[in-house]
Amino acid sequence: MGALLLAAESLAAAAGLWRVAGGAAREGAARRATARAHSLRRRCEGAATPALRDFSTAAELSPREWEIAQLAVHGHTGREIAGRCGLCVRTVDNALGRVYRKLGVHGRGGLGWVWVW
């Protein structure tokens, strides 16, 4: 857990620095680092450190978005996800669009980078 927590803190710090530096490309990098830091922090059983206490929660996914993103990362189609979650395909597509925006990625391929299994 210590290494994951350290990695989450490092990514949170990097995200903050990218935001300060500004620019569209750096904002995307900041979103990806934020999302990965949140993903790592989830695996640390609610651990909170001073570095993570003030950490922005802008990229935090809702439980439903998290579920849909996890299924997408594991290769399920929109139709399969809809069937498993009891949703329509359009709802799944809209949720994935929100996930991509929050994480700063451009599609399913980008989810793999920020996702920590």
Biotite code that builds the C-alpha atoms (Angstrom):
import biotite.structure as struc

atoms = struc.array([
    struc.Atom([0.000, 0.000, 0.000], chain_id="A", res_id=1, res_name="MET", atom_name="CA", element="C"),
    struc.Atom([2.872, 2.394, 0.724], chain_id="A", res_id=2, res_name="GLY", atom_name="CA", element="C"),
    struc.Atom([4.117, 2.433, -2.861], chain_id="A", res_id=3, res_name="ALA", atom_name="CA", element="C"),
    struc.Atom([0.603, 2.996, -4.232], chain_id="A", res_id=4, res_name="LEU", atom_name="CA", element="C"),
    struc.Atom([0.035, 5.849, -1.803], chain_id="A", res_id=5, res_name="LEU", atom_name="CA", element="C"),
    struc.Atom([3.367, 7.439, -2.713], chain_id="A", res_id=6, res_name="LEU", atom_name="CA", element="C"),
    struc.Atom([2.520, 7.109, -6.404], chain_id="A", res_id=7, res_name="ALA", atom_name="CA", element="C"),
    struc.Atom([-0.897, 8.723, -5.813], chain_id="A", res_id=8, res_name="ALA", atom_name="CA", element="C"),
    struc.Atom([0.754, 11.628, -3.982], chain_id="A", res_id=9, res_name="GLU", atom_name="CA", element="C"),
    struc.Atom([3.308, 12.054, -6.760], chain_id="A", res_id=10, res_name="SER", atom_name="CA", element="C"),
    struc.Atom([0.643, 12.085, -9.454], chain_id="A", res_id=11, res_name="LEU", atom_name="CA", element="C"),
    struc.Atom([-1.435, 14.579, -7.466], chain_id="A", res_id=12, res_name="ALA", atom_name="CA", element="C"),
    struc.Atom([1.586, 16.874, -7.212], chain_id="A", res_id=13, res_name="ALA", atom_name="CA", element="C"),
    struc.Atom([2.340, 16.495, -10.922], chain_id="A", res_id=14, res_name="ALA", atom_name="CA", element="C"),
    struc.Atom([-1.267, 17.323, -11.795], chain_id="A", res_id=15, res_name="ALA", atom_name="CA", element="C"),
    struc.Atom([-1.053, 20.497, -9.743], chain_id="A", res_id=16, res_name="GLY", atom_name="CA", element="C"),
    struc.Atom([2.148, 21.555, -11.475], chain_id="A", res_id=17, res_name="LEU", atom_name="CA", element="C"),
    struc.Atom([0.690, 20.889, -14.937], chain_id="A", res_id=18, res_name="TRP", atom_name="CA", element="C"),
    struc.Atom([-2.360, 22.990, -14.065], chain_id="A", res_id=19, res_name="ARG", atom_name="CA", element="C"),
    struc.Atom([-0.167, 25.878, -12.921], chain_id="A", res_id=20, res_name="VAL", atom_name="CA", element="C"),
    struc.Atom([1.877, 25.652, -16.137], chain_id="A", res_id=21, res_name="ALA", atom_name="CA", element="C"),
    struc.Atom([-1.318, 26.070, -18.157], chain_id="A", res_id=22, res_name="GLY", atom_name="CA", element="C"),
    struc.Atom([-2.103, 25.311, -21.763], chain_id="A", res_id=23, res_name="GLY", atom_name="CA", element="C"),
    struc.Atom([-4.479, 22.812, -23.305], chain_id="A", res_id=24, res_name="ALA", atom_name="CA", element="C"),
    struc.Atom([-1.930, 19.999, -23.602], chain_id="A", res_id=25, res_name="ALA", atom_name="CA", element="C"),
    struc.Atom([-0.893, 20.400, -19.985], chain_id="A", res_id=26, res_name="ARG", atom_name="CA", element="C"),
    struc.Atom([-4.515, 20.445, -18.840], chain_id="A", res_id=27, res_name="GLU", atom_name="CA", element="C"),
    struc.Atom([-5.023, 17.059, -20.497], chain_id="A", res_id=28, res_name="GLY", atom_name="CA", element="C"),
    struc.Atom([-1.928, 15.715, -18.759], chain_id="A", res_id=29, res_name="ALA", atom_name="CA", element="C"),
    struc.Atom([-3.210, 17.141, -15.468], chain_id="A", res_id=30, res_name="ALA", atom_name="CA", element="C"),
    struc.Atom([-6.575, 15.390, -15.912], chain_id="A", res_id=31, res_name="ARG", atom_name="CA", element="C"),
    struc.Atom([-4.920, 12.072, -16.697], chain_id="A", res_id=32, res_name="ARG", atom_name="CA", element="C"),
    struc.Atom([-2.590, 12.352, -13.693], chain_id="A", res_id=33, res_name="ALA", atom_name="CA", element="C"),
    struc.Atom([-5.528, 13.309, -11.469], chain_id="A", res_id=34, res_name="THR", atom_name="CA", element="C"),
    struc.Atom([-7.564, 10.337, -12.646], chain_id="A", res_id=35, res_name="ALA", atom_name="CA", element="C"),
    struc.Atom([-4.694, 7.916, -12.137], chain_id="A", res_id=36, res_name="ARG", atom_name="CA", element="C"),
    struc.Atom([-4.018, 9.356, -8.673], chain_id="A", res_id=37, res_name="ALA", atom_name="CA", element="C"),
    struc.Atom([-7.687, 8.838, -7.745], chain_id="A", res_id=38, res_name="HIS", atom_name="CA", element="C"),
    struc.Atom([-7.532, 5.303, -9.075], chain_id="A", res_id=39, res_name="SER", atom_name="CA", element="C"),
    struc.Atom([-4.429, 4.529, -7.002], chain_id="A", res_id=40, res_name="LEU", atom_name="CA", element="C"),
    struc.Atom([-5.899, 6.176, -3.916], chain_id="A", res_id=41, res_name="ARG", atom_name="CA", element="C"),
    struc.Atom([-8.977, 3.939, -4.156], chain_id="A", res_id=42, res_name="ARG", atom_name="CA", element="C"),
    struc.Atom([-6.692, 0.937, -3.745], chain_id="A", res_id=43, res_name="ARG", atom_name="CA", element="C"),
    struc.Atom([-5.253, 2.387, -0.530], chain_id="A", res_id=44, res_name="CYS", atom_name="CA", element="C"),
    struc.Atom([-8.409, 1.731, 1.517], chain_id="A", res_id=45, res_name="GLU", atom_name="CA", element="C"),
    struc.Atom([-9.305, 5.351, 2.190], chain_id="A", res_id=46, res_name="GLY", atom_name="CA", element="C"),
    struc.Atom([-5.837, 6.480, 3.219], chain_id="A", res_id=47, res_name="ALA", atom_name="CA", element="C"),
    struc.Atom([-5.509, 10.245, 3.414], chain_id="A", res_id=48, res_name="ALA", atom_name="CA", element="C"),
    struc.Atom([-2.274, 12.169, 3.605], chain_id="A", res_id=49, res_name="THR", atom_name="CA", element="C"),
    struc.Atom([-1.707, 15.913, 3.682], chain_id="A", res_id=50, res_name="PRO", atom_name="CA", element="C"),
    struc.Atom([-0.754, 15.806, 0.002], chain_id="A", res_id=51, res_name="ALA", atom_name="CA", element="C"),
    struc.Atom([-4.006, 14.081, -0.915], chain_id="A", res_id=52, res_name="LEU", atom_name="CA", element="C"),
    struc.Atom([-6.279, 15.949, 1.514], chain_id="A", res_id=53, res_name="ARG", atom_name="CA", element="C"),
    struc.Atom([-6.262, 19.111, -0.612], chain_id="A", res_id=54, res_name="ASP", atom_name="CA", element="C"),
    struc.Atom([-6.310, 17.129, -3.837], chain_id="A", res_id=55, res_name="PHE", atom_name="CA", element="C"),
    struc.Atom([-8.933, 18.201, -6.374], chain_id="A", res_id=56, res_name="SER", atom_name="CA", element="C"),
    struc.Atom([-11.837, 15.801, -6.787], chain_id="A", res_id=57, res_name="THR", atom_name="CA", element="C"),
    struc.Atom([-12.825, 17.182, -10.191], chain_id="A", res_id=58, res_name="ALA", atom_name="CA", element="C"),
    struc.Atom([-11.966, 13.950, -11.958], chain_id="A", res_id=59, res_name="ALA", atom_name="CA", element="C"),
    struc.Atom([-13.632, 11.715, -9.396], chain_id="A", res_id=60, res_name="GLU", atom_name="CA", element="C"),
    struc.Atom([-16.025, 9.376, -11.146], chain_id="A", res_id=61, res_name="LEU", atom_name="CA", element="C"),
    struc.Atom([-19.457, 8.546, -9.808], chain_id="A", res_id=62, res_name="SER", atom_name="CA", element="C"),
    struc.Atom([-19.980, 4.908, -8.773], chain_id="A", res_id=63, res_name="PRO", atom_name="CA", element="C"),
    struc.Atom([-21.962, 4.264, -11.991], chain_id="A", res_id=64, res_name="ARG", atom_name="CA", element="C"),
    struc.Atom([-19.302, 5.934, -14.172], chain_id="A", res_id=65, res_name="GLU", atom_name="CA", element="C"),
    struc.Atom([-16.652, 3.877, -12.377], chain_id="A", res_id=66, res_name="TRP", atom_name="CA", element="C"),
    struc.Atom([-18.569, 0.654, -13.061], chain_id="A", res_id=67, res_name="GLU", atom_name="CA", element="C"),
    struc.Atom([-19.105, 1.480, -16.735], chain_id="A", res_id=68, res_name="ILE", atom_name="CA", element="C"),
    struc.Atom([-15.471, 2.540, -17.211], chain_id="A", res_id=69, res_name="ALA", atom_name="CA", element="C"),
    struc.Atom([-14.222, -0.655, -15.564], chain_id="A", res_id=70, res_name="GLN", atom_name="CA", element="C"),
    struc.Atom([-16.351, -2.792, -17.891], chain_id="A", res_id=71, res_name="LEU", atom_name="CA", element="C"),
    struc.Atom([-15.146, -0.780, -20.907], chain_id="A", res_id=72, res_name="ALA", atom_name="CA", element="C"),
    struc.Atom([-11.496, -1.214, -19.896], chain_id="A", res_id=73, res_name="VAL", atom_name="CA", element="C"),
    struc.Atom([-12.029, -4.950, -19.686], chain_id="A", res_id=74, res_name="HIS", atom_name="CA", element="C"),
    struc.Atom([-13.197, -5.023, -23.311], chain_id="A", res_id=75, res_name="GLY", atom_name="CA", element="C"),
    struc.Atom([-16.985, -5.093, -23.012], chain_id="A", res_id=76, res_name="HIS", atom_name="CA", element="C"),
    struc.Atom([-18.953, -3.417, -25.788], chain_id="A", res_id=77, res_name="THR", atom_name="CA", element="C"),
    struc.Atom([-21.480, -0.677, -25.122], chain_id="A", res_id=78, res_name="GLY", atom_name="CA", element="C"),
    struc.Atom([-24.289, -3.149, -25.736], chain_id="A", res_id=79, res_name="ARG", atom_name="CA", element="C"),
    struc.Atom([-22.792, -5.660, -23.274], chain_id="A", res_id=80, res_name="GLU", atom_name="CA", element="C"),
    struc.Atom([-22.325, -2.963, -20.642], chain_id="A", res_id=81, res_name="ILE", atom_name="CA", element="C"),
    struc.Atom([-25.899, -1.786, -21.134], chain_id="A", res_id=82, res_name="ALA", atom_name="CA", element="C"),
    struc.Atom([-27.196, -5.326, -20.666], chain_id="A", res_id=83, res_name="GLY", atom_name="CA", element="C"),
    struc.Atom([-25.149, -5.924, -17.523], chain_id="A", res_id=84, res_name="ARG", atom_name="CA", element="C"),
    struc.Atom([-26.110, -2.610, -15.939], chain_id="A", res_id=85, res_name="CYS", atom_name="CA", element="C"),
    struc.Atom([-29.749, -2.526, -17.019], chain_id="A", res_id=86, res_name="GLY", atom_name="CA", element="C"),
    struc.Atom([-29.248, 0.621, -19.090], chain_id="A", res_id=87, res_name="LEU", atom_name="CA", element="C"),
    struc.Atom([-29.812, 1.591, -22.698], chain_id="A", res_id=88, res_name="CYS", atom_name="CA", element="C"),
    struc.Atom([-26.805, 1.777, -25.009], chain_id="A", res_id=89, res_name="VAL", atom_name="CA", element="C"),
    struc.Atom([-27.186, 5.551, -25.382], chain_id="A", res_id=90, res_name="ARG", atom_name="CA", element="C"),
    struc.Atom([-26.932, 5.999, -21.605], chain_id="A", res_id=91, res_name="THR", atom_name="CA", element="C"),
    struc.Atom([-23.738, 3.939, -21.576], chain_id="A", res_id=92, res_name="VAL", atom_name="CA", element="C"),
    struc.Atom([-22.303, 6.007, -24.440], chain_id="A", res_id=93, res_name="ASP", atom_name="CA", element="C"),
    struc.Atom([-23.157, 9.248, -22.622], chain_id="A", res_id=94, res_name="ASN", atom_name="CA", element="C"),
    struc.Atom([-21.585, 7.961, -19.399], chain_id="A", res_id=95, res_name="ALA", atom_name="CA", element="C"),
    struc.Atom([-18.420, 6.963, -21.258], chain_id="A", res_id=96, res_name="LEU", atom_name="CA", element="C"),
    struc.Atom([-18.291, 10.445, -22.799], chain_id="A", res_id=97, res_name="GLY", atom_name="CA", element="C"),
    struc.Atom([-18.380, 11.976, -19.306], chain_id="A", res_id=98, res_name="ARG", atom_name="CA", element="C"),
    struc.Atom([-15.700, 9.534, -18.151], chain_id="A", res_id=99, res_name="VAL", atom_name="CA", element="C"),
    struc.Atom([-13.435, 10.469, -21.074], chain_id="A", res_id=100, res_name="TYR", atom_name="CA", element="C"),
    struc.Atom([-13.849, 14.198, -20.326], chain_id="A", res_id=101, res_name="ARG", atom_name="CA", element="C"),
    struc.Atom([-13.187, 13.758, -16.615], chain_id="A", res_id=102, res_name="LYS", atom_name="CA", element="C"),
    struc.Atom([-10.126, 11.623, -17.249], chain_id="A", res_id=103, res_name="LEU", atom_name="CA", element="C"),
    struc.Atom([-8.781, 13.720, -20.121], chain_id="A", res_id=104, res_name="GLY", atom_name="CA", element="C"),
    struc.Atom([-8.688, 10.849, -22.609], chain_id="A", res_id=105, res_name="VAL", atom_name="CA", element="C"),
    struc.Atom([-10.070, 10.517, -26.115], chain_id="A", res_id=106, res_name="HIS", atom_name="CA", element="C"),
    struc.Atom([-11.534, 7.027, -26.066], chain_id="A", res_id=107, res_name="GLY", atom_name="CA", element="C"),
    struc.Atom([-11.329, 3.512, -24.718], chain_id="A", res_id=108, res_name="ARG", atom_name="CA", element="C"),
    struc.Atom([-7.667, 3.232, -25.632], chain_id="A", res_id=109, res_name="GLY", atom_name="CA", element="C"),
    struc.Atom([-6.847, 6.075, -23.268], chain_id="A", res_id=110, res_name="GLY", atom_name="CA", element="C"),
    struc.Atom([-8.728, 4.467, -20.390], chain_id="A", res_id=111, res_name="LEU", atom_name="CA", element="C"),
    struc.Atom([-6.104, 1.747, -20.057], chain_id="A", res_id=112, res_name="GLY", atom_name="CA", element="C"),
    struc.Atom([-3.403, 4.254, -19.188], chain_id="A", res_id=113, res_name="TRP", atom_name="CA", element="C"),
    struc.Atom([-5.276, 5.891, -16.310], chain_id="A", res_id=114, res_name="VAL", atom_name="CA", element="C"),
    struc.Atom([-6.945, 2.739, -15.061], chain_id="A", res_id=115, res_name="TRP", atom_name="CA", element="C"),
    struc.Atom([-5.351, 0.777, -12.260], chain_id="A", res_id=116, res_name="VAL", atom_name="CA", element="C"),
    struc.Atom([-6.760, -2.737, -12.220], chain_id="A", res_id=117, res_name="TRP", atom_name="CA", element="C"),
])
